[in-house]
Amino acid sequence: MDNIKSDEKIKLYGFNNLTKSLSFNIYDVCYAKTAREQKDYIAYIDEQYNSERLTSILVKVTEMIGAHVLSISSQDYDPQGASVTLLIAEESMIPAGETIVAHLDKSHVTVHTYPEYHPDTSIATFRVDIDVATCGTITPLCILDYLIGSFDSDIITMDYRVRGFTRNVSGQKLFIDHRITSIQDYIDEATLRKYDAVDINVYDTNLFHTKMLIKEIDLQNYLFNKDVYELLPKERLAITNSLRKEMIEIFSGRNVY
């Protein structure tokens, strides 16, 4: 990676042409026993993470990476789900004299939600997909702790890719402008201790992938409109096993059970 230090600024020849893309996907799993409870859970999640709240999260993300919002498009869907898209830029579009300074670093942040439930096992799943694409010097990895904390994240998958190249003042091509060995380097240690995390990185192409699975299941946190003490020990174990199986399959990306 051309011996780039994380704290040094690179002197570039002209515009930074690198594109940095972060794809962040979370899954929140819940146990809702009856069909009515499943529908109520979906309705609850749909209201909690409507387009208005998602917009506020993305605006905060934009502030955290040091960018500016140029435009916002949002939509709630029937029967459930929402989408928000922000067009962002590293610098403001500021008039300069009689002309308008049009920056070439326009990027975007998007979020989509997908509430759904399993027809046989009383498991409901809420998936959130967030994509951040930036150009220039902005690196979106600093927002990961905020995103993890903004949602109830049982399973998390993240992909980070740096594409293109820019040049330093001597004309040498730079295919990345910051040091990175793993996405985990940008996540707080206290957060990481709560998860089992696995990396798949392809350093030659500046492609980094990390997936995380929650370690401990506090059953009360996964019951919808029900108290854990209302359940017999045998039923608690069965529900916990169902939740863990669902999480393992999502985490592994294949049907295991």
JOLIN-V901124 format. One record per residue. N is the residue number from 0. RES is the residue in three letters. OMEGA is omega in degrees with one decimal (NA if undefined). Layout:
{{N | RES | OMEGA} {N | RES | OMEGA}}
//
This chain:
{{0 | MET | 174.6} {1 | ASP | 175.8} {2 | ASN | 179.7} {3 | ILE | 175.4} {4 | LYS | -174.7} {5 | SER | -174.3} {6 | ASP | -179.1} {7 | GLU | 177.3} {8 | LYS | -178.1} {9 | ILE | 175.0} {10 | LYS | -174.1} {11 | LEU | 172.6} {12 | TYR | -179.8} {13 | GLY | -171.7} {14 | PHE | 175.3} {15 | ASN | -174.4} {16 | ASN | -178.8} {17 | LEU | 174.3} {18 | THR | -177.8} {19 | LYS | -175.6} {20 | SER | 176.3} {21 | LEU | 174.8} {22 | SER | -173.9} {23 | PHE | -178.7} {24 | ASN | 177.4} {25 | ILE | 177.5} {26 | TYR | 174.5} {27 | ASP | -175.5} {28 | VAL | -177.4} {29 | CYS | 175.1} {30 | TYR | 176.9} {31 | ALA | -165.5} {32 | LYS | -174.2} {33 | THR | 177.2} {34 | ALA | 178.5} {35 | ARG | 179.0} {36 | GLU | 178.4} {37 | GLN | 179.0} {38 | LYS | 178.2} {39 | ASP | 178.0} {40 | TYR | 179.2} {41 | ILE | 178.9} {42 | ALA | 179.3} {43 | TYR | 179.9} {44 | ILE | -178.3} {45 | ASP | 178.7} {46 | GLU | -179.1} {47 | GLN | -177.4} {48 | TYR | 175.9} {49 | ASN | -174.1} {50 | SER | 179.8} {51 | GLU | 179.6} {52 | ARG | 178.5} {53 | LEU | 177.5} {54 | THR | -179.9} {55 | SER | 177.8} {56 | ILE | -178.2} {57 | LEU | 175.8} {58 | VAL | 176.8} {59 | LYS | 176.9} {60 | VAL | 180.0} {61 | THR | 177.8} {62 | GLU | -176.0} {63 | MET | -179.4} {64 | ILE | 175.6} {65 | GLY | -179.9} {66 | ALA | -178.4} {67 | HIS | 178.7} {68 | VAL | 175.9} {69 | LEU | 178.3} {70 | SER | -178.6} {71 | ILE | 172.9} {72 | SER | -177.4} {73 | SER | -178.2} {74 | GLN | 168.4} {75 | ASP | -175.0} {76 | TYR | 175.4} {77 | ASP | 18.0} {78 | PRO | 179.4} {79 | GLN | 178.8} {80 | GLY | 179.7} {81 | ALA | 177.3} {82 | SER | 175.3} {83 | VAL | 176.1} {84 | THR | 175.7} {85 | LEU | 168.5} {86 | LEU | -173.9} {87 | ILE | 176.2} {88 | ALA | 179.6} {89 | GLU | 178.5} {90 | GLU | 178.8} {91 | SER | 175.4} {92 | MET | -170.5} {93 | ILE | 176.2} {94 | PRO | 177.3} {95 | ALA | -175.2} {96 | GLY | 179.9} {97 | GLU | -178.6} {98 | THR | 176.9} {99 | ILE | 177.7} {100 | VAL | -179.3} {101 | ALA | -177.0} {102 | HIS | -178.9} {103 | LEU | -174.3} {104 | ASP | -178.2} {105 | LYS | -175.2} {106 | SER | -178.3} {107 | HIS | 172.7} {108 | VAL | 179.7} {109 | THR | 174.2} {110 | VAL | 176.1} {111 | HIS | 178.8} {112 | THR | -177.1} {113 | TYR | 173.8} {114 | PRO | 177.3} {115 | GLU | 179.2} {116 | TYR | -179.6} {117 | HIS | -174.9} {118 | PRO | -172.3} {119 | ASP | -169.8} {120 | THR | 179.5} {121 | SER | 177.7} {122 | ILE | 175.5} {123 | ALA | -176.7} {124 | THR | 176.0} {125 | PHE | -178.9} {126 | ARG | 176.9} {127 | VAL | 176.4} {128 | ASP | 177.7} {129 | ILE | 177.8} {130 | ASP | 177.9} {131 | VAL | 177.9} {132 | ALA | -177.2} {133 | THR | 173.6} {134 | CYS | 178.4} {135 | GLY | -171.5} {136 | THR | -176.3} {137 | ILE | 174.3} {138 | THR | -171.7} {139 | PRO | -174.0} {140 | LEU | -177.4} {141 | CYS | -175.5} {142 | ILE | -170.4} {143 | LEU | 179.8} {144 | ASP | 179.1} {145 | TYR | -180.0} {146 | LEU | 179.3} {147 | ILE | -179.9} {148 | GLY | -177.5} {149 | SER | -178.5} {150 | PHE | 173.0} {151 | ASP | -169.1} {152 | SER | 174.8} {153 | ASP | 175.8} {154 | ILE | -179.7} {155 | ILE | 171.2} {156 | THR | -176.4} {157 | MET | 174.9} {158 | ASP | 178.0} {159 | TYR | -176.1} {160 | ARG | 174.0} {161 | VAL | -176.7} {162 | ARG | 176.4} {163 | GLY | 176.4} {164 | PHE | 172.0} {165 | THR | -178.3} {166 | ARG | 171.2} {167 | ASN | -173.2} {168 | VAL | 178.2} {169 | SER | 177.1} {170 | GLY | 179.9} {171 | GLN | 179.4} {172 | LYS | 174.5} {173 | LEU | -177.5} {174 | PHE | 171.5} {175 | ILE | -175.0} {176 | ASP | 176.3} {177 | HIS | -178.5} {178 | ARG | 175.1} {179 | ILE | 173.6} {180 | THR | -179.0} {181 | SER | 173.2} {182 | ILE | -178.9} {183 | GLN | 178.8} {184 | ASP | -175.7} {185 | TYR | 179.4} {186 | ILE | -177.7} {187 | ASP | -177.4} {188 | GLU | 179.3} {189 | ALA | 176.3} {190 | THR | -177.7} {191 | LEU | -179.1} {192 | ARG | -179.6} {193 | LYS | -172.7} {194 | TYR | 161.1} {195 | ASP | -174.8} {196 | ALA | 180.0} {197 | VAL | 177.6} {198 | ASP | 165.8} {199 | ILE | -174.8} {200 | ASN | 175.1} {201 | VAL | -170.8} {202 | TYR | -178.0} {203 | ASP | -180.0} {204 | THR | -179.8} {205 | ASN | -179.7} {206 | LEU | -174.6} {207 | PHE | -178.5} {208 | HIS | 176.2} {209 | THR | 173.2} {210 | LYS | -172.6} {211 | MET | 179.9} {212 | LEU | -178.8} {213 | ILE | -176.3} {214 | LYS | -172.9} {215 | GLU | 175.9} {216 | ILE | 171.2} {217 | ASP | -168.7} {218 | LEU | -178.4} {219 | GLN | -179.0} {220 | ASN | -176.4} {221 | TYR | 179.5} {222 | LEU | 179.8} {223 | PHE | 179.7} {224 | ASN | 179.2} {225 | LYS | 178.1} {226 | ASP | -176.7} {227 | VAL | -177.4} {228 | TYR | 173.5} {229 | GLU | -175.0} {230 | LEU | 172.6} {231 | LEU | -179.7} {232 | PRO | -179.8} {233 | LYS | 179.3} {234 | GLU | 176.8} {235 | ARG | -179.4} {236 | LEU | -179.0} {237 | ALA | 179.5} {238 | ILE | 179.0} {239 | THR | 178.6} {240 | ASN | 178.3} {241 | SER | 178.0} {242 | LEU | -179.2} {243 | ARG | 178.1} {244 | LYS | 178.9} {245 | GLU | -179.5} {246 | MET | -178.2} {247 | ILE | -180.0} {248 | GLU | 177.5} {249 | ILE | -179.7} {250 | PHE | -177.2} {251 | SER | 179.3} {252 | GLY | 178.0} {253 | ARG | 177.6} {254 | ASN | -175.9} {255 | VAL | -172.8} {256 | TYR | NA}}
//
